[in-house]
Amino acid sequence: MVIIAALTGPLLSAQCPPEFGKGSEKADASTALGKRWKDRADTVIIGGGCVGVSLAYHLAKSGMKDVVLLEKTELTAGSTWHAAGLTTYYHPGINLKKVHYDSIKLYENLEAETGQAVGFHQPGSVRIASTPARVDEMKYQMTRTHWHVTSQYLIGPEKIQELFPLLNMDKVLAGLYTPGDGHIDPYSLTMALAAGARMYGAQIYNPAPVTALNPTTDGKWDVQTPQGTIRANRIVNAAGFWAREVGKMIGFEHPTIPVHHQYVVTGTVPEVKALKKELAVIRDLEGSYYLRQERDGLLFGPYEKMEKMVLQDSWVRDGVPPGFGKELFESDLDRIMEHVEMAMDMVPVLKKADILNIVSGPITYTPDLLPMVGPHQGLHNYWTAIGFGYGVIHAGGIGKFLSDWIRNGEPPYDLIECDPNRYGKWTDVPFMCAKARESYGFNNVVGYPKEERFAGRPTSRTSGVYELLKDKASMGFHAGWEQPHWIYKPGDDTAYKPSFRRTNWFGPVGRECRLVMEKVGVIDLTPFGKFIVKGRDSHKLLDRLFANTMPKVGQTNISHMLTPTGRVYAEVTITQVAPGEFLLITGSGSELHDLRWIGTEAALGQYDVSISNVTEDIGVLGIAGPNSRKVLQKLTDEDISDAGFKFLHYRSIRLADIPVQAIRISYTGELGWELYIDQKNMAAVYQAVMEAGKDEGIDNFGTYAMSSLRLEKGFRGWGAEMNCDTNPLEAGLDFFIKLNKPGDFIGKAALQEIKAKGLKRKLSYITLDTDNIDPEGNETVWHNGKVVGNTTSGAYSYSSQQSLAFAYLPLELCSVGQKVEVELLGRKYAAMVIQEPLVLTEPARTRLQRKAKGKA
């Protein structure tokens, strides 16, 4: 392998750039860059790695004029040039499978399109399972893939050896085989994308380091370089491990950090040279390394354990050294020797192979290992495409994803796990470093459902009752917050025991469900995102954003923001707390995701409103169950009877003489209230409620119980039953969509068209005959041996003693009584469509009781 000589040229220049728009500036730039300088652009992309160049290619190919890419030194400088170049259709997540698919399909045709060779090899890949837990993981992943377009197979040792005949089969139990996987030359790929971008009209300027970014009053950007300034409609930060420095220019501390990744390249291996066809890429998951053929030798790269891996944290503190671009770190074979030995055991020919090179270079990690892709909340028309630990396989698909979003004003499909707005100010440097270390070291651990990772926790985001609950509950991590998943009791096995089957929390969660159904339970709901929208145009803005009508003062409703094509962007609980003042509540994972959408529309429409994010100021307690009214009535003089405090109504009350904003609502479907409290008073209110409820059997419950209860009541969840891949009509949200309201809400016209054309699928409610396993969501649904749909969420119903799930099915299979099958861990379980809900909500039960009394 040839190591390309280092190039110099700092990203940030101390020079003061010439004034914007001077003719001499353009002349100087033309001389320096050998091409005409553009002083205006629709989109400016900062960074010439494979991701940035892919975006330039896709935007230009789609017909966008005036696309400019700025690269500080030369294309591929940074992480791209030294990458191992692996490509795979596989991803354990659902949405990123689409990114991988689009990348590979692009790479297959790029050489023919551009005339530039890309060095694409597609021998397939095999993920090796050498423990029973790994085999379960592969079965789990198979059911999450069958309803996707890519092919994937669970294969036995004989087929594995056929694909990789040099393997020691002693420990091999099974493999996950993905045809079409392989590797590509990252440098050639980037050059082909650049050729395509230029062919379609994009301009690529280098060397052109960005020296300053200045937002204009009309939402555009002045991008300054030593060669001149470009006025851009939007900018995209695709600067790789320089992304933090670009972000700092405009006040952002992006949570990205370089890590040292090493891979080893051998010389010619006679046994490899003698092969008649290229070896499949293998990933030995227990050994935590990948291995592929490199010409007549082998290339393998390990992921060290978290205590051994190296972060380049000095770059976070001091910045990337000026001139660093195509340099490498000093290699350290001792650090990866444990994995080298495991690779030699699995592939014995390595023992005699000569090491030709050890490449140790920087790759960028985010705390959760996923990239940050999309528009950033806080500044209009600032986009990111950063934090790629696997930039080569993501580049093609992400370029297309972002291009489609930029052109059409909405994401082409749901990819919220990569939303840059999933992080906030709580993502500080110590947390980032701890999580990046953990994510790198845990690269190949078994991926269980409901997985928790504990490094860097807790963050600064702790609720007012965290200290009271932290030793009583198994905590889950939600957007920086700690929230109880399930509650401990004496005699419980309290260890963290993730599993593909029912595990130690199954019994305790049933206990909590009974608590809420029969007595009264309390849950910490502080992680909800909370905004206050007020001002002269507040009603007008929200009427434009939401498909439901706005609630009257003192009332609450469930509303949905839709995309222009009529898909569900968000679900929000809206309360009008005073004339023209609205409290908006959204899920923890969509706090800044939703705030950005609201803020963008407010700015574009020039609405006279103020929008405040009060998420961290206000704590939330949910109290639910038939005894909840008795408990609260002990603490207040307010009338909270059914007539005095109706369902979906709001009141400002005092509990134990502490001011509380109360909404009569509960996501369990039982009689309940949500109490919104100043964080400093939250513990006092909680303790007063628990004391007042002793005689009523009060206790805590967690989110696992809430999920089971909401499914029994037929409540849809955003991110599962509804998201940017679904429209509200197929999701069964008709009640909340007011197509006849006077206001022209976003997505209304598209939804009217969808309704006129008719639906092709609908969300169905199904029960399953299972044993010691329950659906989670995203499993494949079968009928007569064919894939017909997928589940969206699932749980065990403790009320009916059976598994329950939502699933999208074609219209012809949605009738009550319809039999289907749901695949769980390699087995197809009988399932049936039933009438929803399985358990009536408390308000529905109350109405029926009143009707019965009336008839009597």
N, C-alpha and C positions, 0 to 999 in steps of 0.2 A: 504494500500500500504506500502510495506516495503522500508525504505530508507537505501540503502546500505552504510556501513561505508566508510569514506573517506580513500583514499590511498595516500601515499606520493611518491615523486619521480619527481624531476624537469625535464622539457623538455631539458633545456640547462644546461650542466654541466661545471663547471669551470676547471675540471681536464683536463690535457693534455693527449690525447689518446696515446697509444703505437704506435710505428712505424708500417706502413702498412706491413702486410704479415708475421709478426713474428710468429713462431710456438707456443710460449708461450701464445700469444694473443688468438689463437684458443683454446688452452687448457683451458685458464681461462674462455673463453666464454662458452665452453662446460660445465664447472662446474657450472657457474652461471645460465645458461639457461636450463640445462638438456638436451641439444641436440647439435649435431655437428654444428659448426659455418661455414657458407659459406663466403668465402672472395671474391667471384665473383658472380655477378647476372646479369641477363638480365634487370630486372626491380626491383627497390626498391621502395616500397610504404611506405610513412611516415604517420602513423596514423592508429589506430585500431578501429575507429568507423565503423558504418554500411557501409559507402561509401567506405572507404579504403579496408575493408575486402571483400566487394562485388567485387571490382576490382581484388583483389588477386584470388578470386574464379573463375571469368570469364577468366582471363589470363591463369590460370593453367588448367582449363577445356578445353580451346581452344588448349592446347598442348604446350604452352610456357614453356620451361624449366627454372629453376633458377629464380623463382619469390620469392621475399623476402618481408615480411611486418615487419616493425619495429614499436612497440608500446611502449611508454614511461613508462606506468605503467601496466594497464591491458585492455583488449578489452572492449569497450563501454564506457570507462572513457571519460568524456567531456560532450557532449550533447546527445549522443545516449541513455544512460542508463535511463534517466529521461523523455524521449520523450513520448508524448501521443499516438504515434503509428498509426496515422490516415493514411489510404490508400484510394486513389480515382483515378478513370480513368480521372476525370475532370481536365482540365486546360484551362484557358481562351486563352492561346496562342495555336498556331497550332502545333509547333514541339514538345513541352514538353508533349503533349498528348501521343506521341510515347514512351517517357521515362516512363510515368506512366503505360502505357499498358504493357511494358516489365517487369516492376517491379512486377505488380500483377500476371502476368502469371508465373513468376519465383516463387513467394511466394506460389502460389497454389500447386506447385509440389516439393518444397524444402524439406519438411519433408519426403516424400517418397524417395527422392533421397539420403538424408544424414542420415536418421534415427533420426534426431534431431527435436523434437517438436518445432513449431514456434508460436503457439497460434494465428492462423489466423482466424478471424471472418469476414464473408462477408454478412452482413444483408442488404447491399445497403445503399445509402445515398440520402438525399433530401436537396437541397438548397431552402430555403423558400423565396418566393416573397410576400411582403406585401405592395408594392406600384406599381403604373402603370409603373414607370421607370424600376423597377426590372423585371416586366413581359416582357418589351421590351428587356431588357438585356438578358433574358433567350431565347427569340425568336432569338436574334442576335447570341447567342452561339449555338443554335440548328443548324442553317445553316452552322456554322463553324465545326460542328461535323458529320453531315450526311455523308460526304464523307470520314470519318475516320472509322476505323474498330470497334471502341467501340460503344456500345449501350447507348443511352441517350434519355430520354423522358420528354416532358413537360406535367405535370399532374395537375389535378384539386384538390380542397380541399378534395373530398371524398377519392381519392386514397391516398392522403397524410395522412389522418387520419387513414386509414387502415395500413399504414406503421409505423405510430407513434401515437397510440391511446391516448396517454397522452397529446396531444397537445391542447392548447387553440386555436380554429379555428377562433376566432373573426376577426383577422386581415389578415388571410391567403388568398391570391388571387390565387396563383399557386405555383408550385414547379418544380425544375429540378431534375429528378430522374435518378440516375445512378446505375443500378444493379451491383453487384459484388464489390462495395465499402465496406469499413469497417475499421478494425483496426487489428494491429498485435503487439505482444510483442517484442519491439525493442531488448531487451537483448537476447531473444531466437532466434530471426532472425539472429543477428550477430553471435551467437554461431553456428547456423546451416551453415551459410556462411563460417565460419572458419573451420568447420568440412569438408565441401565440398572442400575448398581450400587445406587443408592438404591431403584429399583423392586423389586429383589430382596432388599432388606433391609440392605445395607451402610450404615455410617455414615461420612460424610466430614466431618472437622473441620478448619476453617481460619478464622483463622490459628491454628496449633497447632504451633509449633516444638518439636522434641525437644531437651531440655536434658541428659538423661542416660539411659543404658541400663544396667540392673543385672541380671545373671543371678541366678536364685534357686537354691537347693540342689536343687530338684526339676526343674530343666531348663526352667523358665519364665523370663519376663522382666518386670521392672518398667520401663515406658516412662514417663519423666517429661517433663512439659510444664508451662508456666506455668499451664495450666488444670487440671492434675491428673495423676495417675498411673494408668496402665492396666496391669493384670496380664495378660500375653499368653502363650498357649501357644507362640507363635513370633513372630518379627519378620522382616520383609523390608525390606532396605535397597534402596529404589528412588529414591534421592535425587539422581540425575543428577550434576551437577558438584559437589554437596555430599557425594557418597558417601564421599570420603576422610575428611571431617570426622566423619561418622556412624561410620565404621569406627574412627577414632582414639579414640572414646569407649570402645571395648572392646578396644583394643590392636592393631587391624589397620591396616596401611598399604596400603590397596588401590591397586594400580597403575593409577590413572585420572588423566588430565590433560586440561584443556580446551585445545582448539585454536581458532584464529580461522578461521572459514569464512565466505567472502563469496559472495553471489550478487547479480546485477544484474537489476533490473526495468525494462523500458522502458515508455514511453508507448504510445499507440495506433500500430500499424504498419498503414498502409492495406492492404498486401497480405495481412496476417493477417485484418483485419476483413472483407475481401472473400471469404474462404474459406467454403465451405458446410458443412464439417465440421471438427472440431477436429484440429489437428496431432498426430501421434504424438509422444511424447517421444523425443528422440534423445540418445544418448551417443556423442560423438565421442571415441573412445578414444585416438587419437594426439594430439588437442588437449587431452585430459584435462578435459573439462567435460560437464555435462548441460545440456539446453535443452528447454524446454517452452513451450506457450502459456499466457499469463496474461491472461485476458479477451481484449482485442483487441491485446495486445502480446505480448512474449516475456520469459521469465525464464531466465537461464542462470547456472550456478555452476561455477567452475573449481576444480581441485585443483592448487595450485602445487607446484613441485618442492621437495624437502626443504630446499634451501638458502635458499628464499625464504619458506616457510610460517612462521607465527608460533605458538609455544606460549605459553599463559598460565601459565608456570612459576612466577610469583610466587604464584599461588593454591596451588600445592603447598607452597611454602615458608611463606607467611604466612596462608593460608586465604582463602576467598572474602570479598570486602569485605562488611561488614554492609549489608543493604538491597539488595544486587544481586539482581535477580530478573527484571525485564522491561526491562533496559537493554541497549544494544548497545555494541560497540566502535567506535572511529573507523574509518571505511572507508579503504582504501588502494588506489585504482585502479591506481596504478603497479605494485604488487606482482603484479597479475593481468593486466597489459596484454598480455603475451605470449599468454595464452590468449584474451583479448578479440579480438586480431587474428586468431587462428586461427578463432575463432567467426565473425568477420565474413567470412572467406574461405569458410567452409563454408556460411554462411547470409547471403548478400550484403545482404539487406534490413536487417540490423543496422547497416550502415554509415550509414544515414540515420535510424536510430531515436534518439529522445530517451531519455536515461537518466532515469527517474523516481525511482529509488532504488537505493542500494547498501546491502545489509544485511550487516553484519559481526557475527556473534554467536558465542558459545561452544558448541561441541559436544564431547562427551567421547570421548576415545580411550583404549584400552588398548594395551599394546605390540604386539599382533598384530591390532588393529582389531576383534576379536570381543568381544562382551559377556561378562560374568561372571554366570552364571545357575545358581542352585541352592543347596543347603545348603553352608555353609562349614565346612571342617575346623577343629577347634580349640575351637569353642564350640557346644554343642548348641542346635538350634532357631534358629540365626541363618542367614538366607538372604539372597542378594543377587540383584538384577536391575539391574545397573549397567554402565557402560562402553559405552553404545549410541551408536555413531557414526551409526546409521541407525534411530533410535528409532521413527519413524512406521511404517515397514514391519515392524519387529519387534514392535511393541506388541501387536497382536492375537494373534499366534501364540505369543509368549512368555507372555502372560497365560494362555492356555489350557494351554500346556506346564507352567508352574509350578503352576497350579491342579490339574491332573491329578496331578502328582507329590505335592503336599501332601496331597491327599485319599487317594491310593491307596498311598502309601509307596514308590513307585518311578517313575522317569521313564517317560513314555508311549512314548518312542523314544530312540534313541541321539543325544545331543547333547554328547558329551564334549569337543568342541572349544571349547565355551562353559563348561565346568566352571570355577567360580571357583578350584578347587584346582589348576589347571594352573600357577599361580604360587606362589612361595614367598619366603623371605627373600632369596634371590639376586636377586629383582626389585627392585633398589634404584632410587633416583631418577635417577641418571645413565643407567642402562639404560632405564628407562621413557621418559625424554625422548628418547633417541637412537632408540628403536624407534618411538615415536609419530610422530616427525618422518619417519622412513623410511616408515612405513605410510601416512601422509598423502600424502607425495610420490610413493609408488609405487602410489597408488590405482588407476591405469588402465594399469599396465605389463602386458605379456603374461604370462598366468598359466601357466607351464610346470609339468609334473609334476616332482617331486623338486626344487622350487624352494628355494633358500637365500637368506636375506637376512642381511647381515653387520654392520649397525650394532649398536653396543653389545656386541660380542663381543670376547673371551671375558668371561663373567661371573665371579663368585667361585667358580663350580662348575667346577673343573678337576681332572682325575684326577691321580694320582701319576705317570703316564707322559705327560701332555699335552706337557710341554716336550720330551720325547724324540721325540714323533711329529708335532708340529704342522707341521714343515717337510717331512714325508715323505708327507703324506696330504691328501686333500680332506676337510675336516672338515664334519660335519653337526651341527645344533643340536638337542639333545634335552633338553627340560625344564631348560634352563640349562647343560647339559653340552656339551662338544665331544667328538665321537666320530668316528673315521675312517670315512668312507663307502667310499673306495677309496685304494689306496696307489700313490705315484709310483715310477717307475723311470726310469733314464736313457733318453732318447729319447721318453718319453711327452709328450703335449700336456697340460700340467697346468692349463690355464686353466679357469675355471668357464664351461661352455658348455651351459646348459640347452637342451633340445630336446624336441619331440614324437616324435622318432625316435631311433634309436640314435646315441649321440654319443661323445665322446672317452674316456669311461670304459668303454665296452663291451669293448674288448680287455683292458685291465688287470683287469677283474673276472673274465673268463674265466681269466686267468693265476692269480688268487687261488683260484678254485674248484679248479683243477688242483693247486695247492699243497696244499690241505686234503685232497683226495681221494688224492693220491699221496705226500705227504711229511708236513709238519707246519706249521701256522700258528698265530699268536697274535693275539688280538683284545682290545681294551679294551672290557669290558662294564660298566664302573663306573656308567653311568647307571641301571642297574637300581634300582628301589625296593627297600629292604631293611628289614625290621622284625624285632624280636625280641618274641615273645609268651611270657610265662612266668608261673607262679603256680599256686595250688591248682586253679583252674578253667580253666587254659589248654586242656587237652584237650577239656573240655566245651564251651567257647566255640567252638573251631575245628570241632568235630564238628557244632555247630549251624550254623555259617557255610558249611561246605564240603560238597559232595555226595559227595566221595570219603572213604574211611576215612583216619584219620590214620596216617602212617608210624610204624614202630617206631623206637626209639632207634638212631641211626646209619644211618637210611635216609631216602630222599627219594621224593616222588611229585608228580605234577601234579594239582592240584585246582582246582575251580571254585566260585566264589560265585554263587548264583543269586538272582534277584529273587523276590518272592512269587508272581508269575505264571509262574515257571519259565524266565525268560530269563537269558542269561549276563551277569552283572555284572562278573566278573573272572576271569582265569586266574592262578594263583599256584603257584609251586614251593615245596613245604613240606618242610623237613628237621627232624626231631627230633634236636637236637644233644646233648641231655642229658635225663634224665627230667623231663618237664613244661616243657621249654624248646624253643621252635620258632623256626627261622629261616624267614621268609617272603620270597620274592623275586617281584617283579612288574615289569612293564614300566616304562620311564622315564616315559612319559606318563600313567601311572595311579597314581603314587606316593601322592599325597594323596587322590586319588579313592578308592583302596582303603582307605587308612588311616582315612578318615572313616567308611566303611561298617562297618569292623571296630570302630572306637571307639564308634560309635552303638549297635551291638548289645551290646557289652560293658557300656555304661552302662544300656541299657534292661533287660538281664537281670541287672544287678547282679552280674556275674561278678567273682570275686576274681582279677584278673590285672593284670599290668603290661605295657604296650605301648610299645615304644621304637622310634623311627625312627632307624636307624643308616645311612641312605643316604649321607650325606656323610662318615661315619667310615671306611667300608670301601670299598676299591678291589676291582675284579674283573678278573681276566684269564681269558680262555678259551683253552685250548690244544687243538687238534684235528688229527686226521690219523693215519695208520697208524704214524707214528714218534713220536707224542706220548708213549707209555709209555717208550720208550727215553730220551727227553730228560729226563723227570721222574725216572726211576730213577737217573740220574747225580747228582741233587741231593739224594737222600734215602736213608736206610737202611731206610725202611718198605717192606714188600712191596706193590708196586702191580701185581703180575701180575693176570691175569684172575680167578684164584681168590682172590688176596689182597685185591683191591679190586674188588668186583663193581659192575656197572652199577646206577645209582640208589642207591649207598651213599655214606656220608659218613665222613670221617676228619679228625681234627686231626693234622696232620703238620708236619714242619719241612723247608723247602726252602732249601738254602744256609744252613742254621742259622737260618732266620727262620720264626717260627710262621705257619702257613697253614691255613685251613679249606678242605678239598678235597672236592668233590662230583663223582662220576663221572657226568657228563652233558654233552651238547653239542647245541646247537640247530642244528648243521650235520648231525646224524645220523651223524657219523663218531665213531671212538674219540676220547674227549676228556674233559677235566676243566674244571670251573670252580674257580678259586682265589680265595678271599676273604681279603684281606690288609689289614692296617692301612694307611691311606693313606700314612703316613710311610715304610713299608717297601716300597711298591709298586714304585718305580723299581728298587730293589735286586733284588727278586725277578725283575722283567722282564729286567733285564740279565743275571742269572744264567741264566735260561731261554734267552735268546737266545745266550749264549756256549756253553751246554751243547748247543745244537741245531745248531751250525754244521755238523757232519759229517752231520747228518740233513736238511740243506737247509731249516732253519727260516726263516720270514719272517713278516711281518705280513699280516693281511688285514682287510677292512672289512665294514660291515653290508650293502653291496650283494651281496657274495659270499655272506654268511650267508643273506640272503633267497632267493637263487637255490637254494642248497643245501637249505634247509628246504622249499622248494616241491617239489624233486625227491623228497624223502623223504615228502611228503604231510603235513608238519606244519602244523597250523592256527595262525593268528596271532590273538591277541585284538585287537579293533578292526577286523578284516577279516572273517575267516571266522566269528567269534563276537563278539557285542556285545549291547547291550540291545534289539536288533531280532530276535534269533535265540534259539532254544532249543537246548540241547546235543544233543538227539536228531537234529534236522535237520542239525546241524553235524557229525555223525559222531563225537561225543564219548562214545558209550555206554560205552566201556571205563572212563572216569573217573567215571561216574555210578553210585553204588551205591544203587539204589532199595531194596535189601533190607537195608541196614545198619540197626541198631537205632535209631540217633539220628534224630530228626525234624528234618532240616535244612531251612533256608529254601527254599521252592520245591518241596519233595518232593511234596506233594499235587497241586499244579498239574501237575507233570511226569507223575505217574501218570495224571492225566486226559488230558493230551496224548497219552501213549502209548496209552491205551485208545481214544481217538477216531481215532488214526492220523494220519500226517503228510501234508501236501499238497505239500511240496517237500523236496528234500534237496541237500546240498552235493555237487557232482560235480567230478570231476578231468578236465580237458580239455587236449588238445594243439591247437595252431593252426598252420595253414600260412600263415606271414607272410613278409614280405620284410625291410625295414629298420626294422621297428617291432615292439614287444612290448606286451602288455597290462600295465596298471598296477593294475587293479581299478576297479570301478564302471562298467565298460563294459556296453552293452546286448547281450544275447544274443537272436538271432532264430531262428525256425524256421518255414518255409513262409510267410514274409512277415509274421509276427506276433512281437511282443515276448513272450518267454517267461521271461526271467530277467536276471540280471546277474552279472558277474564280481565277485569279492571281492578277489583279489590276483593278480598275474601277474608273470612274469619269463621270461628266456631260460634254458633248460636247456643248459648247456655240455656236460653229459655226453651228452645225446641230440641236441644240435644242432637244437633246435626250441623254439618258444614254448610256455609252459605256464601254466595258470591254474586257479584254483578258481572255480566258478560255482554259484549256486543255480538249480536247474531243477525244474519240476514232476515228480512221480514218474514219469509216463509217458515222460519223456525222459531218465531217469537210467541207463538200461541201457548197459553197456559196448558200444561200437560205434555208439552213437547219433550221428548227424550233426546239427550245429547250425552257426550262424554267429555270429561275434563282430564287432561294429562297431568299427573303429579308424580315426580320422581320415576319416570319411565313406565308408569302404569296408567291405564285409562279407567277412570272411575265414573260410574253411572251418575248422571245428573238430570234434573228435570226443571223446566220452566214453571214457576209458580206465580200466583197472584201476589202482588206486593201491597202493603208490607206484611212481613211475617208476624210482627207485633204492632198493634196500633199505638200511635203516640198518645200521650196523656190528654192533650186537647181533643183528639178524636174520640177517645174513650169517654171523656166527659160529655161531649155532645151526644153520643149515643145513649148515655145514661139519662140525659135530660129528655131526649125523645121518648125513651121507654117510660119514664115517669109521666110524661105528658099524655101518652096513650093510655096509661093505667088510670 
